[in-house]
Amino acid sequence: MTQLTAALVKRALAQFGTPERAVGASRFFKTGKGEYGEGDVFIGCTVPECRLVAKEFRALPLGEIEKLMMSRVHEERAVGLFILVAQFERSGDRKIFQLYRKRMAFVNNWDLVDMSAPGIVGGWLADKPRGLLDTLAKSKVLWYRRIAIVATFYFIRRGESKDAIRIAERLVNDERDLIHKAVGWMLREVEKRASASALEGFLRRHAATMPRTMLRYAIERLTPAEKEKWMKMALNRRAARKALPSS
């Protein structure tokens, strides 16, 4: 029987890559100087292709998964995370969570966060104290803050809103657009899957001042009249600020 290795995974994945898609992905994931994905390398594989390779190598040993997670190639890190999530969902093994924590610095783009944080971080914390989310939400690292809020999707899908609202409160004034989108997304899911009243309470406290992108994402499923109410609240607050005399 052939021993499964990271090298074999990389070889299988490379068969799918194309230069044209690599260029497009590099632009899409903002890899230019000063952008959030600066320096990331793409070989031009699609998500379905990454999932196909991950399924083929689903029994890859943790040591080999770690090599993928530390790769400079984005799609190789993605495949490693797909395998890691699948293995954790099957076993709940503490070693899998520990590996994720150890190499969290390589979970460094929004797609990598979104595919892994709910299943691994949320899944691990399901029956444990959830202070780790608050610690991550206070981090200076953009991706750790995104992990904190997106991990709450695990609880939202179980009908729980408390953790999502708490972490959203911590991040409501974040300066980064990728956090605005993630918080708004989780608030929208809170309304959809857990508690419409929890979203309403959050909006009453923050709609007037929260970032516009975050607000638009959060109210996406509401009725036109409700959307208008919350947007008007935000617009009125901004208009009032502009009317204040400068010092």
PESUL-V913944 format. One record per backbone hydrogen bond with DSSP energy under -1.0 kcal/mol. NH is the residue of the N-H (numbers start at 1). CO is the residue of the C=O. E is the energy in kcal/mol with one decimal. If there is no record, write none. Layout:
nh=NH co=CO e=E
nh=NH co=CO e=E
This chain:
nh=9 co=5 e=-1.6
nh=10 co=6 e=-2.6
nh=11 co=7 e=-2.0
nh=12 co=8 e=-2.4
nh=13 co=9 e=-2.5
nh=14 co=10 e=-2.3
nh=16 co=13 e=-1.8
nh=22 co=18 e=-2.0
nh=23 co=19 e=-2.1
nh=24 co=20 e=-1.9
nh=25 co=21 e=-2.8
nh=26 co=22 e=-2.2
nh=27 co=23 e=-1.7
nh=28 co=24 e=-2.5
nh=29 co=25 e=-2.8
nh=30 co=27 e=-1.4
nh=31 co=26 e=-1.9
nh=35 co=32 e=-2.1
nh=37 co=30 e=-2.3
nh=38 co=35 e=-1.7
nh=39 co=31 e=-1.8
nh=40 co=37 e=-2.3
nh=41 co=72 e=-1.3
nh=50 co=46 e=-2.2
nh=51 co=47 e=-2.7
nh=52 co=48 e=-2.2
nh=53 co=49 e=-2.1
nh=54 co=50 e=-2.4
nh=55 co=51 e=-2.4
nh=56 co=52 e=-1.8
nh=57 co=53 e=-1.7
nh=58 co=55 e=-1.2
nh=60 co=57 e=-1.9
nh=65 co=61 e=-2.1
nh=66 co=62 e=-2.5
nh=67 co=63 e=-1.0
nh=68 co=64 e=-1.6
nh=69 co=65 e=-2.6
nh=70 co=66 e=-1.4
nh=71 co=68 e=-1.7
nh=74 co=41 e=-3.3
nh=77 co=73 e=-1.9
nh=78 co=74 e=-2.4
nh=79 co=75 e=-2.4
nh=80 co=76 e=-2.1
nh=81 co=77 e=-2.2
nh=82 co=78 e=-2.6
nh=83 co=79 e=-2.4
nh=84 co=80 e=-2.3
nh=85 co=81 e=-2.8
nh=86 co=82 e=-2.1
nh=87 co=83 e=-2.5
nh=88 co=84 e=-2.4
nh=89 co=85 e=-2.6
nh=90 co=86 e=-1.4
nh=91 co=87 e=-2.0
nh=92 co=88 e=-2.7
nh=97 co=93 e=-1.3
nh=98 co=94 e=-2.6
nh=99 co=95 e=-2.0
nh=100 co=96 e=-2.0
nh=101 co=97 e=-2.5
nh=102 co=98 e=-2.4
nh=103 co=99 e=-2.1
nh=104 co=101 e=-1.1
nh=106 co=103 e=-2.0
nh=107 co=104 e=-1.8
nh=108 co=106 e=-1.5
nh=113 co=109 e=-2.2
nh=114 co=110 e=-2.6
nh=115 co=111 e=-1.9
nh=117 co=113 e=-3.0
nh=120 co=116 e=-2.5
nh=122 co=117 e=-2.3
nh=123 co=118 e=-1.2
nh=124 co=120 e=-2.1
nh=125 co=121 e=-2.0
nh=128 co=125 e=-2.0
nh=133 co=130 e=-1.3
nh=135 co=131 e=-2.1
nh=136 co=132 e=-2.6
nh=137 co=133 e=-2.3
nh=138 co=134 e=-1.1
nh=139 co=136 e=-1.5
nh=145 co=141 e=-1.8
nh=146 co=142 e=-2.0
nh=147 co=143 e=-2.4
nh=148 co=144 e=-2.1
nh=149 co=145 e=-1.6
nh=150 co=146 e=-2.8
nh=151 co=147 e=-2.5
nh=153 co=150 e=-1.9
nh=154 co=151 e=-1.6
nh=156 co=152 e=-2.5
nh=157 co=153 e=-2.3
nh=158 co=155 e=-1.1
nh=159 co=156 e=-2.2
nh=160 co=155 e=-2.5
nh=165 co=161 e=-2.5
nh=166 co=162 e=-2.3
nh=167 co=163 e=-2.6
nh=168 co=164 e=-2.3
nh=169 co=165 e=-2.2
nh=170 co=166 e=-1.4
nh=171 co=167 e=-1.6
nh=172 co=168 e=-1.0
nh=174 co=171 e=-2.2
nh=180 co=176 e=-1.9
nh=181 co=177 e=-2.5
nh=182 co=178 e=-1.3
nh=183 co=179 e=-2.9
nh=184 co=180 e=-2.4
nh=185 co=181 e=-2.4
nh=186 co=182 e=-2.4
nh=187 co=183 e=-2.4
nh=188 co=184 e=-2.3
nh=189 co=185 e=-2.1
nh=190 co=186 e=-2.1
nh=191 co=187 e=-2.0
nh=192 co=188 e=-1.9
nh=193 co=189 e=-3.0
nh=194 co=190 e=-2.2
nh=195 co=190 e=-2.5
nh=199 co=195 e=-1.4
nh=200 co=196 e=-2.2
nh=201 co=197 e=-2.4
nh=202 co=198 e=-1.9
nh=203 co=199 e=-2.7
nh=204 co=200 e=-2.4
nh=205 co=201 e=-1.4
nh=206 co=202 e=-2.0
nh=207 co=203 e=-2.9
nh=209 co=206 e=-1.7
nh=210 co=206 e=-2.8
nh=215 co=211 e=-2.3
nh=216 co=212 e=-2.8
nh=217 co=213 e=-2.3
nh=218 co=214 e=-2.2
nh=219 co=215 e=-2.0
nh=220 co=217 e=-1.0
nh=222 co=219 e=-1.7
nh=227 co=223 e=-2.8
nh=228 co=224 e=-2.4
nh=229 co=225 e=-2.0
nh=230 co=226 e=-2.2
nh=231 co=227 e=-2.7
nh=232 co=228 e=-2.5
nh=233 co=229 e=-1.8
nh=234 co=230 e=-1.8
nh=235 co=231 e=-2.6
nh=236 co=232 e=-2.8
nh=237 co=233 e=-1.8
nh=238 co=234 e=-2.2
nh=239 co=235 e=-2.6
nh=240 co=236 e=-2.3
nh=241 co=237 e=-1.9
nh=242 co=238 e=-2.0
nh=243 co=239 e=-1.5
